[in-house]
């Protein structure tokens, strides 16, 4: 019985002495609700520098992206002929291009001219 209690006590001590692995917090956020033809996003990680990459599902519109939105908090676009809604997501990658976080889908209006949304 004494050996069992000693073994359990040692096992408890080893469990307390085990190294603790901390996981870094990562986040991604996208919002396209302020005006048409633009989305805003933020992302990051406590583990170090990240790369932000926008992903869009253009849903049959003719969405045009006049400039590369990689590592940009704002991404602008417009629809020349086929207006409608598109879905945006912001992806966050670490320095080794491992995916850390993906934002919730954000619905955006793609139009010919910017419209301030209610």
N, CA, C and O atoms as CSV, one atom per row, in Angstrom:
chain,resi,resn,atom,element,x,y,z
A,1,UNK,N,N,0.822,-1.190,0.000
A,1,UNK,CA,C,0.000,0.000,0.000
A,1,UNK,C,C,0.867,1.256,0.000
A,1,UNK,O,O,0.577,2.252,-0.663
A,2,UNK,N,N,1.979,1.154,0.801
A,2,UNK,CA,C,2.880,2.296,0.881
A,2,UNK,C,C,3.527,2.577,-0.469
A,2,UNK,O,O,3.707,3.733,-0.851
A,3,UNK,N,N,3.878,1.505,-1.193
A,3,UNK,CA,C,4.472,1.662,-2.531
A,3,UNK,C,C,3.476,2.308,-3.500
A,3,UNK,O,O,3.853,3.151,-4.314
A,4,UNK,N,N,2.208,1.908,-3.407
A,4,UNK,CA,C,1.176,2.478,-4.284
A,4,UNK,C,C,1.022,3.965,-4.039
A,4,UNK,O,O,0.942,4.748,-4.985
A,5,UNK,N,N,0.979,4.363,-2.756
A,5,UNK,CA,C,0.862,5.790,-2.442
A,5,UNK,C,C,2.092,6.565,-2.888
A,5,UNK,O,O,1.974,7.693,-3.367
A,6,UNK,N,N,3.263,5.976,-2.738
A,6,UNK,CA,C,4.492,6.627,-3.192
A,6,UNK,C,C,4.484,6.784,-4.708
A,6,UNK,O,O,4.858,7.836,-5.227
A,7,UNK,N,N,4.060,5.747,-5.415
A,7,UNK,CA,C,4.004,5.801,-6.879
A,7,UNK,C,C,3.004,6.851,-7.340
A,7,UNK,O,O,3.290,7.603,-8.272
A,8,UNK,N,N,1.846,6.917,-6.710
A,8,UNK,CA,C,0.855,7.922,-7.076
A,8,UNK,C,C,1.364,9.328,-6.774
A,8,UNK,O,O,1.121,10.258,-7.544
A,9,UNK,N,N,2.062,9.482,-5.666
A,9,UNK,CA,C,2.629,10.786,-5.314
A,9,UNK,C,C,3.676,11.227,-6.319
A,9,UNK,O,O,3.701,12.390,-6.721
A,10,UNK,N,N,4.541,10.306,-6.730
A,10,UNK,CA,C,5.562,10.628,-7.733
A,10,UNK,C,C,4.929,10.943,-9.082
A,10,UNK,O,O,5.373,11.854,-9.780
A,11,UNK,N,N,3.904,10.200,-9.448
A,11,UNK,CA,C,3.218,10.469,-10.715
A,11,UNK,C,C,2.606,11.866,-10.692
A,11,UNK,O,O,2.647,12.579,-11.695
A,12,UNK,N,N,2.043,12.257,-9.558
A,12,UNK,CA,C,1.477,13.599,-9.426
A,12,UNK,C,C,2.539,14.678,-9.546
A,12,UNK,O,O,2.310,15.705,-10.184
A,13,UNK,N,N,3.698,14.454,-8.938
A,13,UNK,CA,C,4.800,15.412,-9.043
A,13,UNK,C,C,5.297,15.541,-10.474
A,13,UNK,O,O,5.554,16.650,-10.944
A,14,UNK,N,N,5.436,14.411,-11.175
A,14,UNK,CA,C,5.879,14.458,-12.567
A,14,UNK,C,C,4.861,15.175,-13.452
A,14,UNK,O,O,5.232,15.886,-14.387
A,15,UNK,N,N,3.594,14.986,-13.155
A,15,UNK,CA,C,2.556,15.673,-13.945
A,15,UNK,C,C,2.638,17.175,-13.739
A,15,UNK,O,O,2.435,17.943,-14.680
A,16,UNK,N,N,2.931,17.596,-12.534
A,16,UNK,CA,C,3.061,19.030,-12.268
A,16,UNK,C,C,4.324,19.612,-12.894
A,16,UNK,O,O,4.354,20.783,-13.270
A,17,UNK,N,N,5.367,18.789,-13.003
A,17,UNK,CA,C,6.643,19.261,-13.542
A,17,UNK,C,C,6.701,19.182,-15.063
A,17,UNK,O,O,7.663,19.667,-15.658
A,18,UNK,N,N,5.710,18.593,-15.703
A,18,UNK,CA,C,5.720,18.454,-17.168
A,18,UNK,C,C,5.697,19.826,-17.821
A,18,UNK,O,O,5.015,20.734,-17.346
A,19,UNK,N,N,6.440,19.976,-18.907
A,19,UNK,CA,C,6.453,21.278,-19.581
A,19,UNK,C,C,5.073,21.627,-20.130
A,19,UNK,O,O,4.342,20.763,-20.616
A,20,UNK,N,N,4.739,22.890,-20.044
A,20,UNK,CA,C,3.451,23.369,-20.539
A,20,UNK,C,C,3.673,23.982,-21.914
A,20,UNK,O,O,4.538,24.843,-22.078
A,21,UNK,N,N,2.909,23.552,-22.890
A,21,UNK,CA,C,3.008,24.093,-24.236
A,21,UNK,C,C,1.912,25.137,-24.413
A,21,UNK,O,O,0.723,24.834,-24.313
A,22,UNK,N,N,2.325,26.341,-24.672
A,22,UNK,CA,C,1.353,27.417,-24.880
A,22,UNK,C,C,1.037,27.525,-26.366
A,22,UNK,O,O,1.939,27.512,-27.204
A,23,UNK,N,N,-0.222,27.630,-26.680
A,23,UNK,CA,C,-0.590,27.824,-28.082
A,23,UNK,C,C,-0.812,29.311,-28.326
A,23,UNK,O,O,-1.413,30.010,-27.510
A,24,UNK,N,N,-0.320,29.772,-29.454
A,24,UNK,CA,C,-0.440,31.190,-29.796
A,24,UNK,C,C,-1.852,31.478,-30.289
A,24,UNK,O,O,-2.456,30.679,-31.004
A,25,UNK,N,N,-2.348,32.612,-29.899
A,25,UNK,CA,C,-3.674,33.025,-30.353
A,25,UNK,C,C,-3.561,33.624,-31.751
A,25,UNK,O,O,-2.662,34.422,-32.018
A,26,UNK,N,N,-4.458,33.246,-32.626
A,26,UNK,CA,C,-4.519,33.779,-33.991
A,26,UNK,C,C,-5.948,34.206,-34.253
A,26,UNK,O,O,-6.886,33.606,-33.729
A,27,UNK,N,N,-6.117,35.240,-35.061
A,27,UNK,CA,C,-7.457,35.729,-35.335
A,27,UNK,C,C,-7.530,36.304,-36.739
A,27,UNK,O,O,-6.523,36.685,-37.336
A,28,UNK,N,N,-8.758,36.353,-37.248
A,28,UNK,CA,C,-9.049,36.954,-38.544
A,28,UNK,C,C,-10.454,37.537,-38.480
A,28,UNK,O,O,-11.370,36.935,-37.919
A,29,UNK,N,N,-10.604,38.711,-39.060
A,29,UNK,CA,C,-11.887,39.419,-39.025
A,29,UNK,C,C,-12.074,40.126,-40.365
A,29,UNK,O,O,-11.143,40.756,-40.867
A,30,UNK,N,N,-13.257,40.029,-40.940
A,30,UNK,CA,C,-13.583,40.730,-42.183
A,30,UNK,C,C,-14.954,41.377,-42.053
A,30,UNK,O,O,-15.879,40.785,-41.497
A,31,UNK,N,N,-15.080,42.608,-42.572
A,31,UNK,CA,C,-16.339,43.349,-42.527
A,31,UNK,C,C,-16.509,44.086,-43.849
A,31,UNK,O,O,-15.626,44.836,-44.267
A,32,UNK,N,N,-17.640,43.873,-44.503
A,32,UNK,CA,C,-17.921,44.514,-45.789
A,32,UNK,C,C,-19.227,45.306,-45.722
A,32,UNK,O,O,-19.847,45.560,-46.755
A,33,UNK,N,N,-19.649,45.694,-44.528
A,33,UNK,CA,C,-20.976,46.260,-44.340
A,33,UNK,C,C,-21.052,47.777,-44.426
A,33,UNK,O,O,-22.151,48.327,-44.362
A,34,UNK,N,N,-19.933,48.476,-44.568
A,34,UNK,CA,C,-19.974,49.936,-44.517
A,34,UNK,C,C,-20.326,50.578,-45.857
A,34,UNK,O,O,-21.080,51.550,-45.901
A,35,UNK,N,N,-19.794,50.050,-46.925
A,35,UNK,CA,C,-20.114,50.573,-48.255
A,35,UNK,C,C,-19.902,49.475,-49.280
A,35,UNK,O,O,-19.252,48.468,-48.999
A,36,UNK,N,N,-20.452,49.672,-50.465
A,36,UNK,CA,C,-20.244,48.687,-51.512
A,36,UNK,C,C,-18.798,48.773,-51.999
A,36,UNK,O,O,-18.116,49.776,-51.795
A,37,UNK,N,N,-18.357,47.714,-52.636
A,37,UNK,CA,C,-17.069,47.679,-53.338
A,37,UNK,C,C,-15.848,47.776,-52.423
A,37,UNK,O,O,-14.768,48.152,-52.879
A,38,UNK,N,N,-16.001,47.444,-51.149
A,38,UNK,CA,C,-14.862,47.507,-50.247
A,38,UNK,C,C,-15.088,46.597,-49.048
A,38,UNK,O,O,-16.199,46.490,-48.530
A,39,UNK,N,N,-14.013,45.947,-48.619
A,39,UNK,CA,C,-14.039,45.165,-47.384
A,39,UNK,C,C,-12.862,45.582,-46.528
A,39,UNK,O,O,-11.806,45.961,-47.035
A,40,UNK,N,N,-13.061,45.506,-45.225
A,40,UNK,CA,C,-12.019,45.805,-44.256
A,40,UNK,C,C,-11.742,44.536,-43.466
A,40,UNK,O,O,-12.668,43.792,-43.141
A,41,UNK,N,N,-10.497,44.286,-43.160
A,41,UNK,CA,C,-10.172,43.106,-42.381
A,41,UNK,C,C,-8.922,43.291,-41.548
A,41,UNK,O,O,-8.070,44.132,-41.835
A,42,UNK,N,N,-8.841,42.486,-40.519
A,42,UNK,CA,C,-7.671,42.451,-39.643
A,42,UNK,C,C,-7.375,41.001,-39.312
A,42,UNK,O,O,-8.272,40.161,-39.253
A,43,UNK,N,N,-6.119,40.731,-39.102
A,43,UNK,CA,C,-5.723,39.402,-38.690
A,43,UNK,C,C,-4.349,39.447,-38.073
A,43,UNK,O,O,-3.570,40.364,-38.331
A,44,UNK,N,N,-4.055,38.459,-37.261
A,44,UNK,CA,C,-2.752,38.421,-36.639
A,44,UNK,C,C,-2.565,37.164,-35.820
A,44,UNK,O,O,-3.444,36.306,-35.737
A,45,UNK,N,N,-1.392,37.081,-35.219
A,45,UNK,CA,C,-1.055,35.948,-34.378
A,45,UNK,C,C,-0.053,36.400,-33.336
A,45,UNK,O,O,0.800,37.248,-33.600
A,46,UNK,N,N,-0.163,35.833,-32.164
A,46,UNK,CA,C,0.804,36.116,-31.107
A,46,UNK,C,C,2.155,35.465,-31.388
A,46,UNK,O,O,3.145,35.784,-30.729
A,47,UNK,N,N,2.204,34.551,-32.365
A,47,UNK,CA,C,3.442,33.820,-32.642
A,47,UNK,C,C,4.404,34.569,-33.558
A,47,UNK,O,O,5.541,34.131,-33.730
A,48,UNK,N,N,3.982,35.679,-34.146
A,48,UNK,CA,C,4.895,36.433,-34.999
A,48,UNK,C,C,4.196,37.036,-36.206
A,48,UNK,O,O,2.968,37.110,-36.259
A,49,UNK,N,N,5.000,37.468,-37.177
A,49,UNK,CA,C,4.439,38.131,-38.361
A,49,UNK,C,C,3.541,37.194,-39.166
A,49,UNK,O,O,3.738,35.979,-39.188
A,50,UNK,N,N,2.558,37.788,-39.821
A,50,UNK,CA,C,1.607,37.006,-40.614
A,50,UNK,C,C,1.462,37.607,-42.004
A,50,UNK,O,O,1.860,38.745,-42.253
A,51,UNK,N,N,0.889,36.827,-42.893
A,51,UNK,CA,C,0.516,37.267,-44.230
A,51,UNK,C,C,-1.002,37.226,-44.314
A,51,UNK,O,O,-1.621,36.220,-43.966
A,52,UNK,N,N,-1.605,38.321,-44.778
A,52,UNK,CA,C,-3.055,38.401,-44.948
A,52,UNK,C,C,-3.387,38.196,-46.417
A,52,UNK,O,O,-2.844,38.877,-47.287
A,53,UNK,N,N,-4.271,37.262,-46.684
A,53,UNK,CA,C,-4.696,36.996,-48.058
A,53,UNK,C,C,-6.220,36.984,-48.104
A,53,UNK,O,O,-6.874,36.240,-47.373
A,54,UNK,N,N,-6.768,37.820,-48.975
A,54,UNK,CA,C,-8.213,37.886,-49.168
A,54,UNK,C,C,-8.655,36.777,-50.108
A,54,UNK,O,O,-7.947,36.432,-51.053
A,55,UNK,N,N,-9.832,36.220,-49.841
A,55,UNK,CA,C,-10.448,35.220,-50.705
A,55,UNK,C,C,-11.873,35.677,-50.988
A,55,UNK,O,O,-12.601,36.037,-50.064
A,56,UNK,N,N,-12.275,35.666,-52.251
A,56,UNK,CA,C,-13.607,36.123,-52.635
A,56,UNK,C,C,-14.313,35.061,-53.460
A,56,UNK,O,O,-13.712,34.431,-54.331
A,57,UNK,N,N,-15.600,34.870,-53.176
A,57,UNK,CA,C,-16.483,34.070,-54.025
A,57,UNK,C,C,-17.359,35.086,-54.741
A,57,UNK,O,O,-18.232,35.699,-54.126
A,58,UNK,N,N,-17.133,35.266,-56.026
A,58,UNK,CA,C,-17.793,36.346,-56.760
A,58,UNK,C,C,-19.202,36.002,-57.226
A,58,UNK,O,O,-19.878,36.869,-57.780
A,59,UNK,N,N,-19.673,34.776,-57.025
A,59,UNK,CA,C,-21.084,34.396,-57.239
A,59,UNK,C,C,-21.671,34.842,-58.571
A,59,UNK,O,O,-22.811,35.304,-58.594
A,60,UNK,N,N,-20.953,34.726,-59.670
A,60,UNK,CA,C,-21.509,35.071,-60.973
A,60,UNK,C,C,-21.456,36.542,-61.320
A,60,UNK,O,O,-21.930,36.930,-62.388
A,61,UNK,N,N,-20.903,37.367,-60.467
A,61,UNK,CA,C,-20.710,38.779,-60.808
A,61,UNK,C,C,-19.451,38.885,-61.659
A,61,UNK,O,O,-18.725,37.905,-61.832
A,62,UNK,N,N,-19.200,40.061,-62.180
A,62,UNK,CA,C,-17.947,40.265,-62.918
A,62,UNK,C,C,-17.000,41.127,-62.083
A,62,UNK,O,O,-16.429,42.098,-62.580
A,63,UNK,N,N,-16.842,40.765,-60.819
A,63,UNK,CA,C,-16.025,41.539,-59.888
A,63,UNK,C,C,-14.606,41.704,-60.416
A,63,UNK,O,O,-13.965,40.754,-60.865
A,64,UNK,N,N,-14.141,42.952,-60.345
A,64,UNK,CA,C,-12.798,43.313,-60.788
A,64,UNK,C,C,-12.038,43.842,-59.575
A,64,UNK,O,O,-12.546,44.680,-58.831
A,65,UNK,N,N,-10.837,43.352,-59.387
A,65,UNK,CA,C,-9.974,43.773,-58.280
A,65,UNK,C,C,-8.791,44.528,-58.886
A,65,UNK,O,O,-7.849,43.909,-59.382
A,66,UNK,N,N,-8.836,45.870,-58.849
A,66,UNK,CA,C,-7.823,46.652,-59.560
A,66,UNK,C,C,-6.409,46.554,-58.990
A,66,UNK,O,O,-5.450,46.885,-59.688
A,67,UNK,N,N,-6.254,46.111,-57.749
A,67,UNK,CA,C,-4.911,45.977,-57.211
A,67,UNK,C,C,-4.839,44.764,-56.290
A,67,UNK,O,O,-5.860,44.285,-55.797
A,68,UNK,N,N,-3.638,44.279,-56.067
A,68,UNK,CA,C,-3.408,43.125,-55.205
A,68,UNK,C,C,-3.720,43.504,-53.754
A,68,UNK,O,O,-3.213,44.506,-53.249
A,69,UNK,N,N,-4.536,42.717,-53.101
A,69,UNK,CA,C,-4.947,43.013,-51.727
A,69,UNK,C,C,-4.130,42.248,-50.686
A,69,UNK,O,O,-4.432,42.340,-49.497
A,70,UNK,N,N,-3.118,41.507,-51.090
A,70,UNK,CA,C,-2.305,40.755,-50.144
A,70,UNK,C,C,-1.680,41.695,-49.120
A,70,UNK,O,O,-1.107,42.726,-49.471
A,71,UNK,N,N,-1.801,41.322,-47.853
A,71,UNK,CA,C,-1.279,42.094,-46.716
A,71,UNK,C,C,-1.902,43.481,-46.585
A,71,UNK,O,O,-1.302,44.376,-45.990
A,72,UNK,N,N,-3.095,43.664,-47.132
A,72,UNK,CA,C,-3.805,44.933,-47.021
A,72,UNK,C,C,-5.015,44.764,-46.102
A,72,UNK,O,O,-5.692,43.736,-46.131
A,73,UNK,N,N,-5.275,45.789,-45.287
A,73,UNK,CA,C,-6.462,45.749,-44.431
A,73,UNK,C,C,-7.725,46.087,-45.213
A,73,UNK,O,O,-8.813,45.640,-44.848
A,74,UNK,N,N,-7.598,46.868,-46.281
A,74,UNK,CA,C,-8.736,47.206,-47.134
A,74,UNK,C,C,-8.556,46.538,-48.485
A,74,UNK,O,O,-7.450,46.493,-49.024
A,75,UNK,N,N,-9.639,46.024,-49.024
A,75,UNK,CA,C,-9.597,45.475,-50.375
A,75,UNK,C,C,-10.765,46.073,-51.154
A,75,UNK,O,O,-11.921,45.962,-50.744
A,76,UNK,N,N,-10.450,46.704,-52.278
A,76,UNK,CA,C,-11.465,47.365,-53.104
A,76,UNK,C,C,-11.710,46.544,-54.373
A,76,UNK,O,O,-10.833,45.826,-54.852
A,77,UNK,N,N,-12.917,46.672,-54.893
A,77,UNK,CA,C,-13.331,45.953,-56.093
A,77,UNK,C,C,-14.521,46.696,-56.677
A,77,UNK,O,O,-15.042,47.620,-56.053
A,78,UNK,N,N,-14.952,46.305,-57.855
A,78,UNK,CA,C,-16.180,46.836,-58.428
A,78,UNK,C,C,-16.694,45.866,-59.482
A,78,UNK,O,O,-15.960,44.992,-59.945
A,79,UNK,N,N,-17.948,46.023,-59.853
A,79,UNK,CA,C,-18.574,45.180,-60.869
A,79,UNK,C,C,-18.999,46.068,-62.027
A,79,UNK,O,O,-19.825,46.965,-61.864
A,80,UNK,N,N,-18.438,45.816,-63.177
A,80,UNK,CA,C,-18.686,46.668,-64.334
A,80,UNK,C,C,-20.081,46.475,-64.916
A,80,UNK,O,O,-20.781,47.454,-65.172
A,81,UNK,N,N,-20.496,45.224,-65.130
A,81,UNK,CA,C,-21.807,44.966,-65.729
A,81,UNK,C,C,-22.724,44.118,-64.863
A,81,UNK,O,O,-23.926,44.378,-64.807
A,82,UNK,N,N,-22.194,43.124,-64.198
A,82,UNK,CA,C,-23.010,42.167,-63.457
A,82,UNK,C,C,-22.854,42.402,-61.955
A,82,UNK,O,O,-22.001,41.796,-61.306
A,83,UNK,N,N,-23.679,43.276,-61.420
A,83,UNK,CA,C,-23.629,43.619,-60.001
A,83,UNK,C,C,-24.250,42.507,-59.162
A,83,UNK,O,O,-24.995,41.672,-59.675
A,84,UNK,N,N,-23.939,42.505,-57.885
A,84,UNK,CA,C,-24.538,41.536,-56.974
A,84,UNK,C,C,-23.723,41.408,-55.711
A,84,UNK,O,O,-22.833,42.211,-55.433
A,85,UNK,N,N,-24.049,40.374,-54.950
A,85,UNK,CA,C,-23.322,40.142,-53.704
A,85,UNK,C,C,-22.170,39.171,-53.938
A,85,UNK,O,O,-22.264,38.252,-54.752
A,86,UNK,N,N,-21.097,39.393,-53.214
A,86,UNK,CA,C,-19.968,38.479,-53.207
A,86,UNK,C,C,-19.644,38.177,-51.746
A,86,UNK,O,O,-20.060,38.911,-50.850
A,87,UNK,N,N,-18.915,37.115,-51.512
A,87,UNK,CA,C,-18.576,36.712,-50.152
A,87,UNK,C,C,-17.061,36.805,-49.972
A,87,UNK,O,O,-16.290,36.266,-50.767
A,88,UNK,N,N,-16.656,37.498,-48.914
A,88,UNK,CA,C,-15.233,37.693,-48.638
A,88,UNK,C,C,-14.824,36.939,-47.378
A,88,UNK,O,O,-15.597,36.811,-46.429
A,89,UNK,N,N,-13.602,36.449,-47.396
A,89,UNK,CA,C,-12.978,35.856,-46.213
A,89,UNK,C,C,-11.532,36.335,-46.183
A,89,UNK,O,O,-10.896,36.493,-47.225
A,90,UNK,N,N,-11.030,36.561,-44.996
A,90,UNK,CA,C,-9.627,36.920,-44.823
A,90,UNK,C,C,-8.908,35.730,-44.213
A,90,UNK,O,O,-9.317,35.203,-43.179
A,91,UNK,N,N,-7.824,35.312,-44.871
A,91,UNK,CA,C,-7.026,34.180,-44.397
A,91,UNK,C,C,-5.718,34.711,-43.811
A,91,UNK,O,O,-5.102,35.624,-44.362
A,92,UNK,N,N,-5.311,34.136,-42.704
A,92,UNK,CA,C,-4.082,34.547,-42.020
A,92,UNK,C,C,-3.103,33.375,-42.040
A,92,UNK,O,O,-3.429,32.273,-41.598
A,93,UNK,N,N,-1.895,33.628,-42.559
A,93,UNK,CA,C,-0.845,32.617,-42.660
A,93,UNK,C,C,0.381,33.066,-41.871
A,93,UNK,O,O,0.637,34.262,-41.736
A,94,UNK,N,N,1.140,32.094,-41.347
A,94,UNK,CA,C,2.389,32.435,-40.673
A,94,UNK,C,C,3.522,32.539,-41.693
A,94,UNK,O,O,3.288,32.446,-42.898
A,95,UNK,N,N,4.749,32.733,-41.208
A,95,UNK,CA,C,5.903,32.926,-42.089
A,95,UNK,C,C,6.187,31.702,-42.959
A,95,UNK,O,O,6.775,31.837,-44.032
A,96,UNK,N,N,5.783,30.522,-42.521
A,96,UNK,CA,C,5.973,29.292,-43.299
A,96,UNK,C,C,4.762,28.955,-44.159
A,96,UNK,O,O,4.669,27.855,-44.704
A,97,UNK,N,N,3.854,29.881,-44.278
A,97,UNK,CA,C,2.623,29.753,-45.050
A,97,UNK,C,C,1.714,28.644,-44.521
A,97,UNK,O,O,1.048,27.951,-45.290
A,98,UNK,N,N,1.698,28.486,-43.200
A,98,UNK,CA,C,0.737,27.604,-42.540
A,98,UNK,C,C,-0.501,28.435,-42.219
A,98,UNK,O,O,-0.390,29.536,-41.679
A,99,UNK,N,N,-1.668,27.914,-42.547
A,99,UNK,CA,C,-2.916,28.621,-42.273
A,99,UNK,C,C,-3.157,28.689,-40.772
A,99,UNK,O,O,-3.199,27.661,-40.096
A,100,UNK,N,N,-3.316,29.905,-40.252
A,100,UNK,CA,C,-3.551,30.102,-38.827
A,100,UNK,C,C,-5.012,30.382,-38.500
A,100,UNK,O,O,-5.532,29.886,-37.501
A,101,UNK,N,N,-5.677,31.179,-39.341
A,101,UNK,CA,C,-7.061,31.577,-39.053
A,101,UNK,C,C,-7.763,31.990,-40.335
A,101,UNK,O,O,-7.130,32.438,-41.291
A,102,UNK,N,N,-9.076,31.834,-40.341
A,102,UNK,CA,C,-9.930,32.287,-41.441
A,102,UNK,C,C,-11.086,33.051,-40.821
A,102,UNK,O,O,-11.691,32.597,-39.850
A,103,UNK,N,N,-11.388,34.204,-41.379
A,103,UNK,CA,C,-12.501,34.992,-40.853
A,103,UNK,C,C,-13.831,34.324,-41.196
A,103,UNK,O,O,-13.901,33.455,-42.065
A,104,UNK,N,N,-14.864,34.740,-40.507
A,104,UNK,CA,C,-16.218,34.343,-40.870
A,104,UNK,C,C,-16.534,34.963,-42.230
A,104,UNK,O,O,-15.974,36.007,-42.564
A,105,UNK,N,N,-17.410,34.355,-43.019
A,105,UNK,CA,C,-17.769,34.951,-44.306
A,105,UNK,C,C,-18.420,36.323,-44.113
A,105,UNK,O,O,-19.245,36.509,-43.218
A,106,UNK,N,N,-18.043,37.265,-44.954
A,106,UNK,CA,C,-18.619,38.612,-44.931
A,106,UNK,C,C,-19.232,38.890,-46.297
A,106,UNK,O,O,-18.546,38.802,-47.315
A,107,UNK,N,N,-20.514,39.224,-46.326
A,107,UNK,CA,C,-21.205,39.491,-47.587
A,107,UNK,C,C,-20.939,40.937,-47.998
A,107,UNK,O,O,-21.075,41.857,-47.192
A,108,UNK,N,N,-20.561,41.122,-49.253
A,108,UNK,CA,C,-20.257,42.447,-49.790
A,108,UNK,C,C,-21.122,42.726,-51.008
A,108,UNK,O,O,-21.476,41.814,-51.755
A,109,UNK,N,N,-21.456,43.987,-51.199
A,109,UNK,CA,C,-22.177,44.417,-52.402
A,109,UNK,C,C,-21.160,44.869,-53.443
A,109,UNK,O,O,-20.299,45.702,-53.159
A,110,UNK,N,N,-21.261,44.326,-54.625
A,110,UNK,CA,C,-20.384,44.720,-55.720
A,110,UNK,C,C,-21.228,45.486,-56.741
A,110,UNK,O,O,-22.148,44.929,-57.339
A,111,UNK,N,N,-20.907,46.761,-56.933
A,111,UNK,CA,C,-21.688,47.646,-57.801
A,111,UNK,C,C,-20.759,48.426,-58.732
A,111,UNK,O,O,-19.535,48.339,-58.628
A,112,UNK,N,N,-21.366,49.191,-59.644
A,112,UNK,CA,C,-20.580,50.013,-60.554
A,112,UNK,C,C,-20.012,51.237,-59.828
A,112,UNK,O,O,-18.897,51.669,-60.120
A,113,UNK,N,N,-20.767,51.791,-58.893
A,113,UNK,CA,C,-20.342,52.955,-58.143
A,113,UNK,C,C,-20.482,52.683,-56.660
A,113,UNK,O,O,-21.367,51.937,-56.239
A,114,UNK,N,N,-19.593,53.297,-55.851
A,114,UNK,CA,C,-19.651,53.095,-54.403
A,114,UNK,C,C,-20.965,53.607,-53.828
A,114,UNK,O,O,-21.446,54.678,-54.198
A,115,UNK,N,N,-21.528,52.832,-52.927
A,115,UNK,CA,C,-22.766,53.179,-52.240
A,115,UNK,C,C,-22.515,53.033,-50.740
A,115,UNK,O,O,-22.002,52.005,-50.299
A,116,UNK,N,N,-22.869,54.050,-49.954
A,116,UNK,CA,C,-22.781,53.924,-48.504
A,116,UNK,C,C,-23.964,53.078,-48.066
A,116,UNK,O,O,-25.112,53.407,-48.363
A,117,UNK,N,N,-23.689,51.993,-47.361
A,117,UNK,CA,C,-24.742,51.061,-46.971
A,117,UNK,C,C,-25.345,51.470,-45.637
A,117,UNK,O,O,-24.650,52.025,-44.788
A,118,UNK,N,N,-26.645,51.198,-45.442
A,118,UNK,CA,C,-27.316,51.578,-44.181
A,118,UNK,C,C,-26.864,50.725,-43.028
A,118,UNK,O,O,-27.328,50.912,-41.903
